[in-house]
Amino acid sequence: MEEVVENMSDAGNYSVKRGDFTVPQEPLGQDKVEQGEKVEDADKTIHDIPTMRVNDEVKEKHIKPIPMPDDIDKNLQVKRERWCCWDSYVCPWEKFSRPGVLDLLKWKICEKTHPIPSKEELDRVLPVKSNMDKIKQPPADKIQVTWIGHATMLVQMEDMTILTDPVLDSFCGPIWPFGYKRHRNASCQVKDIEKLDAVIISHNHYDHLEAKAVREINAKFKDVHWFVAGGTKAWFLAMDVEDKNLTELDWWHGVEFNGVKFICTPSQHWCQRCIFDLNTCLWCSWVVKSSKHSFYFAGDTGYYENLFKKIGEKYGPFDLAGIPIGAYTPRYITKYQHVDPVEAVKIHEDVQSNMSVGIHWGAFALTNEPFLEPPRLVKEAMERKEMDCSKFISVDIGETWVVGDQREESKFMKCEADKEESESEESKPLLMGKKN
């Protein structure tokens, strides 16, 4: 007998092009979704409309639905509107709009681009580490985290190993040369990982979702479970991921998977993998809660105070958070979609994170800020707020760290501090000359 679980994502029967394949869908204006409630206009929130079927194979994994809380404000709930020839997800509190042509020209022509440090310099100050032995033996009573690079983290808590936004190749993009070169390699590949229980995906941009990594994970770990946001499931099915291994959720909905709660929470971003699929998939952040520990993965996001405070109110405090700190200049291009280090610290506060690790930097030069700048600005923002700087850190690529244990300051932080001191010393004679 089939069990119907209230959910969580879009439903439909018209065709939408997503990547290299066509996904059949049904228009939002249908009168009825099987075993769901009546669907009204396309501009209505739809968090309680679609349903998800859980077959017997999925039930064997002990998946239980977690309903959306009753007190979520309407402007923090999932919303879709008709855009061009398809229905698109929209950010209900601030609609996404692409930078105009003039803004893009100004960015590419006028803005200063900082050179990437040489490979020798990066090898010295931002080395790629790997400690697979430590990953194979995580502590039983603590959270252990490994920053594989960019937004890819390996989080181990209570005998469950969770991977975030897998991107492991030396290039991200639809096809070379349209994309970004990786300046620091991922600290490991799928073949190096021995155990994997779950993968959480924040959105479908190429620097957060890599087809090659998905195929390799799917081939090696037949029972790994994928948690994705609304509209994304079809892409994974096209990658030959089995339906029984996929859970697609809308904002504020969740499931309990083998005793651990996975809750899809909002972020401020957008989605696209090809010309004709703008925002046909949903973007999100993730809350992961076990009986003893909790982890928040912010994914990729701009800043909206009410949103992150609500996440902290409903699900915080968190033992660990992965918060993006890079790809933030120029602000007239990036502000909607990427927090800067000051806003990253605000998220750390708002969601009530006890310990945060900076992600989304140090691999790809997506925007114009100096390559190694983000961690220093996070530290400065923490100092200005008179907060404990050891509570929001940036770890080395490949560093495996047990949350709460002592660790040495990373080389890139020491180098940035030395550089600041050197620049300060060089400026003293100039300042003295001005006084005279």
BELUR-V197952 format. One record per residue. N is the residue number from 1. OMEGA is omega in whole degrees, -180 to 180 (999 if undefined). NEAR is the number of other C-alpha atoms within 8 Angstrom. D_LAST is the distance of its C-alpha to the last C-alpha in Angstrom with 1 decimal. Layout:
# BELUR-V197952
n=N omega=OMEGA near=NEAR d_last=D_LAST
n=N omega=OMEGA near=NEAR d_last=D_LAST
This chain:
# BELUR-V197952
n=1 omega=-179 near=2 d_last=87.8
n=2 omega=177 near=7 d_last=84.5
n=3 omega=179 near=7 d_last=81.9
n=4 omega=179 near=9 d_last=79.7
n=5 omega=179 near=9 d_last=76.2
n=6 omega=-174 near=12 d_last=74.2
n=7 omega=8 near=13 d_last=71.2
n=8 omega=-179 near=16 d_last=68.6
n=9 omega=-175 near=13 d_last=68.3
n=10 omega=178 near=7 d_last=69.6
n=11 omega=175 near=10 d_last=73.2
n=12 omega=-174 near=9 d_last=75.1
n=13 omega=171 near=8 d_last=77.2
n=14 omega=-174 near=8 d_last=75.5
n=15 omega=177 near=9 d_last=73.8
n=16 omega=179 near=10 d_last=70.1
n=17 omega=177 near=10 d_last=68.6
n=18 omega=-178 near=13 d_last=66.3
n=19 omega=-178 near=9 d_last=65.0
n=20 omega=180 near=5 d_last=68.0
n=21 omega=-178 near=7 d_last=70.8
n=22 omega=-179 near=9 d_last=72.3
n=23 omega=177 near=9 d_last=72.4
n=24 omega=178 near=9 d_last=75.2
n=25 omega=-179 near=10 d_last=74.3
n=26 omega=-178 near=10 d_last=75.8
n=27 omega=-179 near=10 d_last=74.3
n=28 omega=-176 near=11 d_last=72.8
n=29 omega=179 near=8 d_last=75.3
n=30 omega=-178 near=9 d_last=78.3
n=31 omega=-173 near=7 d_last=80.4
n=32 omega=168 near=8 d_last=80.6
n=33 omega=-173 near=13 d_last=79.1
n=34 omega=178 near=5 d_last=81.6
n=35 omega=174 near=6 d_last=81.5
n=36 omega=180 near=11 d_last=78.3
n=37 omega=-177 near=9 d_last=77.9
n=38 omega=178 near=8 d_last=78.0
n=39 omega=-179 near=12 d_last=75.2
n=40 omega=-175 near=9 d_last=74.0
n=41 omega=-176 near=7 d_last=71.7
n=42 omega=-178 near=10 d_last=69.3
n=43 omega=178 near=8 d_last=66.3
n=44 omega=172 near=9 d_last=67.4
n=45 omega=-173 near=9 d_last=66.0
n=46 omega=-175 near=10 d_last=68.3
n=47 omega=-175 near=13 d_last=67.5
n=48 omega=-175 near=9 d_last=71.0
n=49 omega=-171 near=13 d_last=73.0
n=50 omega=177 near=15 d_last=73.5
n=51 omega=177 near=14 d_last=75.3
n=52 omega=178 near=9 d_last=75.2
n=53 omega=177 near=8 d_last=78.3
n=54 omega=-179 near=11 d_last=78.2
n=55 omega=-174 near=9 d_last=81.0
n=56 omega=180 near=7 d_last=82.7
n=57 omega=179 near=7 d_last=80.6
n=58 omega=-179 near=11 d_last=77.4
n=59 omega=179 near=9 d_last=79.0
n=60 omega=178 near=7 d_last=79.4
n=61 omega=178 near=8 d_last=75.7
n=62 omega=177 near=10 d_last=75.8
n=63 omega=179 near=11 d_last=73.7
n=64 omega=-179 near=7 d_last=73.8
n=65 omega=173 near=10 d_last=72.1
n=66 omega=-176 near=9 d_last=69.5
n=67 omega=177 near=8 d_last=69.6
n=68 omega=176 near=7 d_last=66.7
n=69 omega=-175 near=6 d_last=65.5
n=70 omega=-170 near=4 d_last=66.9
n=71 omega=178 near=4 d_last=63.7
n=72 omega=-180 near=7 d_last=61.7
n=73 omega=-176 near=6 d_last=60.4
n=74 omega=-177 near=6 d_last=61.8
n=75 omega=172 near=6 d_last=58.5
n=76 omega=-178 near=10 d_last=57.9
n=77 omega=-179 near=12 d_last=61.2
n=78 omega=179 near=13 d_last=62.3
n=79 omega=175 near=13 d_last=62.8
n=80 omega=178 near=13 d_last=64.1
n=81 omega=176 near=11 d_last=64.5
n=82 omega=179 near=10 d_last=66.2
n=83 omega=-179 near=7 d_last=63.8
n=84 omega=-177 near=5 d_last=65.1
n=85 omega=-178 near=5 d_last=68.3
n=86 omega=175 near=8 d_last=67.6
n=87 omega=-177 near=13 d_last=66.7
n=88 omega=168 near=12 d_last=63.1
n=89 omega=177 near=12 d_last=61.4
n=90 omega=174 near=11 d_last=58.6
n=91 omega=-171 near=11 d_last=55.8
n=92 omega=-179 near=10 d_last=57.2
n=93 omega=178 near=6 d_last=54.0
n=94 omega=-175 near=5 d_last=52.0
n=95 omega=179 near=7 d_last=53.9
n=96 omega=171 near=9 d_last=52.6
n=97 omega=-180 near=4 d_last=51.8
n=98 omega=172 near=4 d_last=50.7
n=99 omega=-180 near=8 d_last=47.4
n=100 omega=-179 near=6 d_last=48.3
n=101 omega=-179 near=6 d_last=48.5
n=102 omega=177 near=6 d_last=45.3
n=103 omega=180 near=10 d_last=43.4
n=104 omega=178 near=10 d_last=44.8
n=105 omega=178 near=9 d_last=43.9
n=106 omega=-180 near=9 d_last=40.3
n=107 omega=-174 near=10 d_last=40.1
n=108 omega=-174 near=7 d_last=41.6
n=109 omega=-169 near=6 d_last=39.9
n=110 omega=-174 near=7 d_last=36.5
n=111 omega=179 near=9 d_last=35.4
n=112 omega=176 near=5 d_last=33.4
n=113 omega=-179 near=6 d_last=35.7
n=114 omega=-179 near=8 d_last=34.2
n=115 omega=175 near=6 d_last=36.0
n=116 omega=176 near=7 d_last=38.3
n=117 omega=-180 near=7 d_last=37.4
n=118 omega=178 near=6 d_last=39.8
n=119 omega=180 near=7 d_last=43.0
n=120 omega=179 near=6 d_last=41.8
n=121 omega=180 near=9 d_last=38.6
n=122 omega=177 near=11 d_last=40.7
n=123 omega=-178 near=9 d_last=43.3
n=124 omega=-172 near=8 d_last=40.7
n=125 omega=180 near=9 d_last=38.9
n=126 omega=-177 near=11 d_last=41.6
n=127 omega=176 near=9 d_last=44.9
n=128 omega=-178 near=12 d_last=48.2
n=129 omega=173 near=9 d_last=50.2
n=130 omega=178 near=9 d_last=53.8
n=131 omega=-176 near=9 d_last=55.8
n=132 omega=178 near=8 d_last=59.2
n=133 omega=179 near=6 d_last=60.8
n=134 omega=178 near=8 d_last=58.7
n=135 omega=-179 near=9 d_last=59.5
n=136 omega=-177 near=7 d_last=63.2
n=137 omega=180 near=6 d_last=63.0
n=138 omega=177 near=8 d_last=61.0
n=139 omega=-176 near=8 d_last=61.2
n=140 omega=-170 near=7 d_last=64.0
n=141 omega=-180 near=6 d_last=62.1
n=142 omega=174 near=10 d_last=58.6
n=143 omega=174 near=12 d_last=56.9
n=144 omega=-178 near=13 d_last=55.8
n=145 omega=174 near=12 d_last=53.6
n=146 omega=175 near=12 d_last=52.9
n=147 omega=-179 near=16 d_last=50.4
n=148 omega=177 near=14 d_last=52.2
n=149 omega=-178 near=18 d_last=49.5
n=150 omega=-179 near=12 d_last=48.2
n=151 omega=-178 near=15 d_last=50.4
n=152 omega=179 near=13 d_last=53.2
n=153 omega=172 near=12 d_last=53.6
n=154 omega=-176 near=12 d_last=56.5
n=155 omega=-179 near=11 d_last=57.1
n=156 omega=-179 near=12 d_last=59.8
n=157 omega=177 near=13 d_last=61.1
n=158 omega=176 near=9 d_last=64.5
n=159 omega=175 near=6 d_last=66.2
n=160 omega=179 near=9 d_last=65.0
n=161 omega=-173 near=12 d_last=62.8
n=162 omega=177 near=12 d_last=61.0
n=163 omega=178 near=13 d_last=59.1
n=164 omega=171 near=13 d_last=56.7
n=165 omega=-174 near=14 d_last=56.2
n=166 omega=173 near=13 d_last=57.5
n=167 omega=-170 near=13 d_last=55.6
n=168 omega=-174 near=11 d_last=55.9
n=169 omega=-179 near=9 d_last=56.1
n=170 omega=-178 near=9 d_last=53.5
n=171 omega=173 near=9 d_last=53.5
n=172 omega=-179 near=13 d_last=53.8
n=173 omega=-178 near=10 d_last=55.2
n=174 omega=179 near=8 d_last=58.5
n=175 omega=180 near=6 d_last=58.9
n=176 omega=9 near=7 d_last=56.8
n=177 omega=-177 near=5 d_last=54.5
n=178 omega=-178 near=7 d_last=54.1
n=179 omega=-173 near=10 d_last=52.1
n=180 omega=174 near=11 d_last=49.4
n=181 omega=177 near=9 d_last=49.3
n=182 omega=-178 near=12 d_last=48.8
n=183 omega=173 near=10 d_last=45.8
n=184 omega=-177 near=10 d_last=46.8
n=185 omega=169 near=11 d_last=50.6
n=186 omega=-174 near=13 d_last=52.4
n=187 omega=177 near=12 d_last=53.0
n=188 omega=177 near=10 d_last=56.7
n=189 omega=-178 near=8 d_last=59.5
n=190 omega=-178 near=8 d_last=62.5
n=191 omega=-178 near=6 d_last=64.7
n=192 omega=-177 near=7 d_last=62.5
n=193 omega=-176 near=9 d_last=63.0
n=194 omega=-176 near=6 d_last=66.2
n=195 omega=178 near=5 d_last=66.5
n=196 omega=-177 near=12 d_last=65.5
n=197 omega=-175 near=10 d_last=66.9
n=198 omega=175 near=12 d_last=65.0
n=199 omega=177 near=13 d_last=62.5
n=200 omega=-176 near=12 d_last=60.4
n=201 omega=-179 near=14 d_last=59.2
n=202 omega=179 near=16 d_last=56.5
n=203 omega=-168 near=15 d_last=57.1
n=204 omega=176 near=13 d_last=58.3
n=205 omega=-172 near=9 d_last=55.2
n=206 omega=177 near=10 d_last=55.4
n=207 omega=177 near=8 d_last=52.4
n=208 omega=-178 near=14 d_last=54.4
n=209 omega=-175 near=13 d_last=58.0
n=210 omega=-177 near=12 d_last=59.2
n=211 omega=-178 near=7 d_last=62.9
n=212 omega=180 near=6 d_last=63.1
n=213 omega=179 near=12 d_last=62.0
n=214 omega=180 near=11 d_last=64.3
n=215 omega=-178 near=10 d_last=67.3
n=216 omega=177 near=9 d_last=66.5
n=217 omega=-178 near=9 d_last=66.2
n=218 omega=180 near=11 d_last=69.3
n=219 omega=-176 near=7 d_last=71.2
n=220 omega=-176 near=7 d_last=70.2
n=221 omega=-172 near=8 d_last=70.3
n=222 omega=-176 near=6 d_last=73.3
n=223 omega=178 near=6 d_last=73.0
n=224 omega=-177 near=11 d_last=69.2
n=225 omega=-177 near=10 d_last=68.7
n=226 omega=176 near=11 d_last=66.3
n=227 omega=-174 near=13 d_last=64.6
n=228 omega=180 near=14 d_last=63.6
n=229 omega=-174 near=19 d_last=62.8
n=230 omega=176 near=14 d_last=65.1
n=231 omega=-174 near=11 d_last=66.3
n=232 omega=-174 near=12 d_last=65.2
n=233 omega=-177 near=12 d_last=68.4
n=234 omega=179 near=8 d_last=70.1
n=235 omega=-180 near=9 d_last=67.5
n=236 omega=175 near=9 d_last=68.3
n=237 omega=177 near=10 d_last=72.0
n=238 omega=175 near=8 d_last=71.5
n=239 omega=179 near=9 d_last=69.8
n=240 omega=170 near=8 d_last=73.1
n=241 omega=-177 near=10 d_last=71.7
n=242 omega=-179 near=7 d_last=74.8
n=243 omega=-178 near=6 d_last=75.0
n=244 omega=-179 near=8 d_last=75.7
n=245 omega=-177 near=11 d_last=72.3
n=246 omega=170 near=12 d_last=70.4
n=247 omega=-179 near=9 d_last=69.3
n=248 omega=-173 near=13 d_last=67.7
n=249 omega=169 near=14 d_last=66.1
n=250 omega=-180 near=15 d_last=64.5
n=251 omega=175 near=14 d_last=61.6
n=252 omega=174 near=12 d_last=62.4
n=253 omega=180 near=15 d_last=65.6
n=254 omega=173 near=13 d_last=66.2
n=255 omega=170 near=11 d_last=68.7
n=256 omega=-175 near=13 d_last=69.4
n=257 omega=-179 near=11 d_last=69.9
n=258 omega=175 near=7 d_last=71.5
n=259 omega=179 near=8 d_last=70.1
n=260 omega=-179 near=10 d_last=66.5
n=261 omega=175 near=12 d_last=65.4
n=262 omega=-176 near=13 d_last=63.6
n=263 omega=179 near=13 d_last=62.4
n=264 omega=-179 near=15 d_last=61.0
n=265 omega=-175 near=13 d_last=58.1
n=266 omega=166 near=11 d_last=56.1
n=267 omega=178 near=13 d_last=52.9
n=268 omega=-176 near=14 d_last=51.1
n=269 omega=179 near=14 d_last=51.7
n=270 omega=-177 near=11 d_last=54.3
n=271 omega=173 near=13 d_last=56.8
n=272 omega=173 near=12 d_last=57.9
n=273 omega=176 near=12 d_last=59.4
n=274 omega=-174 near=8 d_last=60.9
n=275 omega=-168 near=6 d_last=60.9
n=276 omega=-179 near=6 d_last=63.6
n=277 omega=-178 near=13 d_last=62.9
n=278 omega=174 near=12 d_last=59.8
n=279 omega=172 near=11 d_last=59.8
n=280 omega=173 near=13 d_last=63.5
n=281 omega=-177 near=16 d_last=62.4
n=282 omega=175 near=14 d_last=60.5
n=283 omega=-175 near=15 d_last=57.2
n=284 omega=165 near=16 d_last=56.6
n=285 omega=-176 near=14 d_last=55.1
n=286 omega=171 near=14 d_last=57.3
n=287 omega=177 near=14 d_last=58.1
n=288 omega=-176 near=11 d_last=60.0
n=289 omega=172 near=11 d_last=61.5
n=290 omega=-179 near=11 d_last=63.9
n=291 omega=-176 near=6 d_last=65.5
n=292 omega=-170 near=5 d_last=62.6
n=293 omega=179 near=11 d_last=59.6
n=294 omega=-177 near=12 d_last=57.8
n=295 omega=176 near=11 d_last=55.6
n=296 omega=179 near=12 d_last=53.8
n=297 omega=-175 near=11 d_last=53.1
n=298 omega=179 near=14 d_last=50.9
n=299 omega=-178 near=15 d_last=51.6
n=300 omega=-171 near=13 d_last=49.5
n=301 omega=163 near=13 d_last=48.4
n=302 omega=-174 near=12 d_last=46.1
n=303 omega=171 near=10 d_last=45.3
n=304 omega=-170 near=7 d_last=47.6
n=305 omega=-177 near=8 d_last=47.1
n=306 omega=-179 near=6 d_last=50.7
n=307 omega=-173 near=10 d_last=52.1
n=308 omega=175 near=11 d_last=50.3
n=309 omega=178 near=10 d_last=50.8
n=310 omega=177 near=9 d_last=54.5
n=311 omega=178 near=12 d_last=54.7
n=312 omega=-180 near=12 d_last=53.2
n=313 omega=-175 near=8 d_last=55.5
n=314 omega=-169 near=6 d_last=58.6
n=315 omega=-179 near=8 d_last=58.1
n=316 omega=-7 near=10 d_last=55.1
n=317 omega=-179 near=10 d_last=53.8
n=318 omega=175 near=15 d_last=53.6
n=319 omega=-176 near=11 d_last=53.3
n=320 omega=173 near=13 d_last=51.6
n=321 omega=170 near=14 d_last=50.1
n=322 omega=-171 near=12 d_last=49.2
n=323 omega=-179 near=15 d_last=46.5
n=324 omega=-180 near=16 d_last=45.0
n=325 omega=-176 near=16 d_last=41.2
n=326 omega=179 near=12 d_last=40.8
n=327 omega=-172 near=14 d_last=41.4
n=328 omega=178 near=14 d_last=39.3
n=329 omega=-4 near=10 d_last=37.3
n=330 omega=-173 near=11 d_last=37.2
n=331 omega=179 near=7 d_last=38.3
n=332 omega=174 near=8 d_last=40.2
n=333 omega=-166 near=11 d_last=42.5
n=334 omega=-168 near=12 d_last=42.7
n=335 omega=-178 near=11 d_last=42.2
n=336 omega=-167 near=12 d_last=45.9
n=337 omega=-176 near=11 d_last=47.0
n=338 omega=173 near=15 d_last=44.3
n=339 omega=169 near=17 d_last=42.2
n=340 omega=-177 near=11 d_last=38.6
n=341 omega=178 near=13 d_last=37.4
n=342 omega=179 near=10 d_last=36.5
n=343 omega=176 near=9 d_last=40.0
n=344 omega=177 near=13 d_last=41.6
n=345 omega=176 near=12 d_last=40.3
n=346 omega=177 near=8 d_last=41.9
n=347 omega=177 near=12 d_last=45.2
n=348 omega=178 near=13 d_last=45.0
n=349 omega=-172 near=8 d_last=44.8
n=350 omega=-177 near=12 d_last=47.4
n=351 omega=178 near=15 d_last=50.1
n=352 omega=178 near=10 d_last=49.6
n=353 omega=177 near=14 d_last=49.0
n=354 omega=-180 near=9 d_last=48.8
n=355 omega=-179 near=12 d_last=47.4
n=356 omega=177 near=13 d_last=46.2
n=357 omega=179 near=12 d_last=45.7
n=358 omega=177 near=14 d_last=43.6
n=359 omega=175 near=14 d_last=45.8
n=360 omega=176 near=14 d_last=45.7
n=361 omega=170 near=16 d_last=42.9
n=362 omega=178 near=11 d_last=42.7
n=363 omega=-178 near=11 d_last=45.7
n=364 omega=175 near=11 d_last=45.6
n=365 omega=-175 near=14 d_last=42.7
n=366 omega=-178 near=6 d_last=44.0
n=367 omega=-163 near=8 d_last=40.8
n=368 omega=-177 near=13 d_last=37.2
n=369 omega=176 near=11 d_last=35.1
n=370 omega=-169 near=9 d_last=34.0
n=371 omega=-176 near=12 d_last=37.1
n=372 omega=-174 near=8 d_last=35.9
n=373 omega=-170 near=9 d_last=33.7
n=374 omega=-178 near=12 d_last=36.3
n=375 omega=180 near=13 d_last=36.7
n=376 omega=-180 near=10 d_last=32.9
n=377 omega=174 near=10 d_last=32.8
n=378 omega=180 near=14 d_last=35.9
n=379 omega=179 near=11 d_last=34.3
n=380 omega=179 near=8 d_last=31.2
n=381 omega=177 near=11 d_last=33.6
n=382 omega=-180 near=13 d_last=35.6
n=383 omega=179 near=10 d_last=32.6
n=384 omega=178 near=7 d_last=31.5
n=385 omega=-178 near=6 d_last=35.0
n=386 omega=178 near=6 d_last=35.0
n=387 omega=-180 near=7 d_last=38.0
n=388 omega=-176 near=8 d_last=39.3
n=389 omega=180 near=9 d_last=37.9
n=390 omega=-180 near=5 d_last=41.0
n=391 omega=175 near=8 d_last=43.1
n=392 omega=-171 near=15 d_last=41.9
n=393 omega=171 near=12 d_last=41.6
n=394 omega=-176 near=9 d_last=41.8
n=395 omega=176 near=9 d_last=44.3
n=396 omega=175 near=11 d_last=44.8
n=397 omega=-178 near=13 d_last=47.3
n=398 omega=179 near=15 d_last=50.7
n=399 omega=175 near=12 d_last=49.6
n=400 omega=-171 near=12 d_last=52.4
n=401 omega=173 near=9 d_last=51.3
n=402 omega=-175 near=10 d_last=53.4
n=403 omega=-179 near=11 d_last=51.8
n=404 omega=179 near=4 d_last=50.7
n=405 omega=176 near=6 d_last=50.5
n=406 omega=176 near=4 d_last=47.5
n=407 omega=177 near=5 d_last=45.7
n=408 omega=177 near=4 d_last=42.8
n=409 omega=-177 near=6 d_last=39.7
n=410 omega=-178 near=9 d_last=40.1
n=411 omega=-176 near=9 d_last=38.4
n=412 omega=176 near=9 d_last=36.7
n=413 omega=178 near=10 d_last=35.0
n=414 omega=-180 near=9 d_last=33.8
n=415 omega=179 near=9 d_last=32.5
n=416 omega=178 near=10 d_last=30.7
n=417 omega=178 near=8 d_last=29.1
n=418 omega=180 near=8 d_last=28.1
n=419 omega=179 near=8 d_last=26.7
n=420 omega=-179 near=8 d_last=24.6
n=421 omega=180 near=8 d_last=23.2
n=422 omega=179 near=8 d_last=22.6
n=423 omega=179 near=8 d_last=20.8
n=424 omega=179 near=8 d_last=18.6
n=425 omega=-180 near=8 d_last=17.7
n=426 omega=-176 near=8 d_last=17.0
n=427 omega=-177 near=8 d_last=14.6
n=428 omega=179 near=8 d_last=12.5
n=429 omega=179 near=8 d_last=10.5
n=430 omega=-180 near=8 d_last=10.0
n=431 omega=179 near=8 d_last=8.8
n=432 omega=178 near=8 d_last=6.4
n=433 omega=180 near=7 d_last=5.2
n=434 omega=-179 near=6 d_last=5.4
n=435 omega=180 near=5 d_last=3.8
n=436 omega=999 near=4 d_last=0.0
